[in-house]
């Protein structure tokens, strides 16, 4: 017949196992909810936090090997940057009028209108 000390040890072990399983189930539910939110959240109109940042990449036009023109949105400005292997240069800034539907070519046209200085 087992004594009281061995019975309490077995009881403590079963409680620890139950607690560990409950914790794993809870963590599983949290991870599944996180996955579903990331997967279907934008479709339901729930914006993700990283898309709300102040700095956003808008587009890129490659000019050659390791040379490109890049549009970056920062707060209410759109910056046109020249990016090379050695440096990044600010070409111009455009005040953003909250028109999110402009494409890369339209933004470049707005930055350097025809007939402007070369």
C-alpha positions as CSV (number, residue, x, y, z in Angstrom):
1,X,0.0,0.0,0.0
2,X,1.5,3.4,-1.0
3,X,2.2,5.8,1.8
4,X,0.9,9.5,1.9
5,X,4.2,11.0,0.6
6,X,4.1,9.0,-2.6
7,X,0.4,9.7,-3.2
8,X,1.0,13.5,-2.9
9,X,3.9,13.2,-5.3
10,X,1.7,11.5,-7.9
11,X,-1.1,14.0,-7.3
12,X,1.4,16.9,-7.8
13,X,2.7,15.4,-11.0
14,X,-0.7,15.0,-12.5
15,X,-1.6,18.6,-11.6
16,X,1.6,19.8,-13.2
17,X,0.9,17.8,-16.3
18,X,-2.7,19.2,-16.5
19,X,-1.4,22.7,-16.1
20,X,1.2,22.2,-18.8
21,X,-1.4,20.8,-21.2
22,X,-3.7,23.7,-20.4
23,X,-0.9,26.2,-21.1
24,X,-0.1,24.5,-24.4
25,X,-3.7,24.6,-25.5
26,X,-4.0,28.3,-24.6
27,X,-0.8,29.1,-26.5
28,X,-2.1,27.2,-29.5
29,X,-5.4,29.2,-29.4
30,X,-3.4,32.4,-29.3
31,X,-1.1,31.4,-32.2
32,X,-4.1,30.3,-34.3
33,X,-5.9,33.6,-33.6
34,X,-2.7,35.6,-34.5
35,X,-2.4,33.6,-37.8
36,X,-6.0,34.2,-38.7
37,X,-5.8,37.9,-37.9
38,X,-2.7,38.3,-40.1
39,X,-4.2,36.2,-42.9
40,X,-7.7,37.6,-43.0
41,X,-7.4,40.9,-41.1
42,X,-6.6,43.2,-44.1
43,X,-9.5,41.7,-46.1
44,X,-11.8,42.5,-43.2
45,X,-10.6,46.1,-43.0
46,X,-8.3,45.6,-40.0
47,X,-5.0,47.3,-40.7
48,X,-1.8,45.7,-39.5
49,X,0.4,47.9,-37.2
50,X,3.4,47.8,-39.4
51,X,1.5,49.4,-42.3
52,X,0.6,52.4,-40.1
53,X,4.3,53.4,-39.8
54,X,5.6,56.8,-40.8
55,X,8.0,55.4,-43.4
56,X,6.7,53.5,-46.4
57,X,8.2,52.3,-49.6
58,X,6.2,53.4,-52.6
59,X,8.1,52.2,-55.7
60,X,11.3,51.7,-57.5
61,X,12.6,52.3,-61.0
62,X,15.9,50.5,-61.9
63,X,18.3,52.6,-64.0
64,X,21.1,50.1,-64.4
65,X,23.1,47.6,-62.3
66,X,22.8,48.8,-58.7
67,X,21.4,52.2,-59.6
68,X,17.7,53.1,-59.1
69,X,15.2,55.9,-58.3
70,X,13.1,55.1,-55.3
71,X,9.9,56.7,-53.9
72,X,9.6,56.8,-50.1
73,X,6.7,58.2,-48.2
74,X,7.6,59.8,-44.9
75,X,4.7,61.4,-42.9
76,X,3.1,63.9,-45.4
77,X,6.1,64.0,-47.9
78,X,7.0,61.7,-50.8
79,X,10.8,61.7,-51.3
80,X,12.4,60.8,-54.6
81,X,15.8,59.2,-53.8
82,X,18.6,58.3,-56.1
83,X,20.2,55.1,-54.9
84,X,23.6,53.8,-56.0
85,X,26.1,51.4,-54.7
86,X,27.9,54.1,-52.8
87,X,25.3,56.6,-51.8
88,X,21.6,57.6,-51.4
89,X,20.8,61.1,-52.6
90,X,17.6,63.1,-52.1
91,X,16.5,64.2,-55.6
92,X,13.3,66.0,-54.7
93,X,10.4,66.1,-52.2
94,X,6.7,66.1,-53.0
95,X,4.0,67.3,-50.6
96,X,1.5,64.5,-50.3
97,X,-2.1,65.5,-51.0
98,X,-3.3,62.1,-49.6
99,X,-3.8,60.7,-53.1
100,X,-2.8,57.1,-52.5
101,X,-3.8,56.0,-56.1
102,X,-0.9,57.6,-57.9
103,X,1.5,55.2,-59.5
104,X,5.3,55.5,-59.8
105,X,5.4,57.2,-63.2
106,X,2.8,59.8,-62.2
107,X,4.7,60.7,-59.1
108,X,7.9,61.1,-61.0
109,X,6.1,63.3,-63.6
110,X,4.8,65.4,-60.7
111,X,8.3,65.7,-59.3
112,X,9.9,66.7,-62.6
113,X,7.4,68.4,-64.8
114,X,8.2,68.8,-68.5
115,X,9.9,72.1,-69.4
116,X,11.4,72.3,-65.9
117,X,15.1,72.8,-65.2
118,X,17.3,69.9,-66.4
